[in-house]
Amino acid sequence: MVKLTPDLIAKQAPGHNKRRADESVEHYLSRLTHLPFQDRVIDSIDFIPPCRQLTVIYLYDNLITKIENFNFAENLTHLYLQNNRIQKLENLDGCPKLQKLYIGGNQIQVLEGLEKCTQLSEVYAENQRLPEGEKLLFEPRTLQCLSSVLEILNVSGNNLDSLVELSGLEKLQELAANNNNLDNLRELVQLISIWPRLKRLDTSRNPMCSKSRYRERLIVVSTTLEMLDGKQITDNSRQFLMSWKASREAQQIREKTRSDLLDQRFDHMNNGDYRRNVYKADIGLIRKSQFSTGGIPDAAQQITIERKDKHPNFPDPNNFNGTGMANSNHHHHAMSCHDAAEQAFLK
């Protein structure tokens, strides 16, 4: 195993950072600004007080298990720790000027410990080697401290099923969240609408990408988005989609108005049927009770008496005549008068 120490730096620093023959180790370390020790099988970091001028440290592709002894790096702006074996994000309080942090490809389960990094604008935490069924978590205090400074965030490949916790990142300009478990397209649409500076977004290789009009819905909700899933958004395509959105909304309004009118007409027709049914019921009652057929024969007898007064020879319907006509003809005549009277009333 290899530990990063002042002696190791003095002996193996490559290129223009090599120590001069007449230079002391301490003086050499004090003038270093970049420390390129990537892919050196380093598993731990020693305290290096003389290296206070370091601004960039390259320690990626090593075997480091813990972030430690960085209190000397008060001027550090870039820290490359990707592809190590780090399990916790810690001990960076002594790096207040840190601007870019690369920690992808480790075993970190919680994004935390960055409260003192008040200038941190870029965090790359993609593809953590997480336990089965686990996802990357975000510590609320860290997100709150980063809300006004963080501009670029990469959380791809971390089994995420939601991005709601990132809604407070008001300065966010680039977000990479591809290859996760994001399925709620409506949630993402709402988030994009509250990220006023977002220019680049990558949410490819998520379940929601297969949903209808996935790309179109994301583009029309943001006027600042320039790149989506690695594809540029042109002004012509945005203008076309905005026109399509306006046309669709107008069509929905027309359909709703038409539906409301049909509902009103249906209600009116139902009320008309009710009134007609009531009217028919009233007519039925009139026929059955108010105008019984019992009074009709009396009316027929009155007509017969009047006719006998005017015509003495008018036969009496109650007796047989000389031709053998019985009073059945009188009954038929009375029923005819009954029908005629009822029809006249109904008219």
Secondary structure, DSSP 8 states (H G I E B T S, - for coil): -EEE-HHHHHHH--GGG---TT--HHHHHHT--EEE--SS-EEEE---TT-TT--EEE--SS--------TT-TT--EEE--SS--------TT-TT--EEE-TTS---EE---TT-TT--EEE--S----TT---EE-HHHHHHHTTT--EEE-TTS--S--GGGTT-TT--EEE--SS----HHHHHHHHHT-TT--EEE--SSGGGGSTTHHHHHHHH-SS--EETTEE--HHHHHHHHHHHHHHHHHHHHHHHHHHHHHHHHHHHHHHHHHHHHHHHHHHHIIIIIS-GGGHHHHHHHHHHHHHHH-TT---TTS--TT---THHHHHHHHHHHHHHHHHHH-
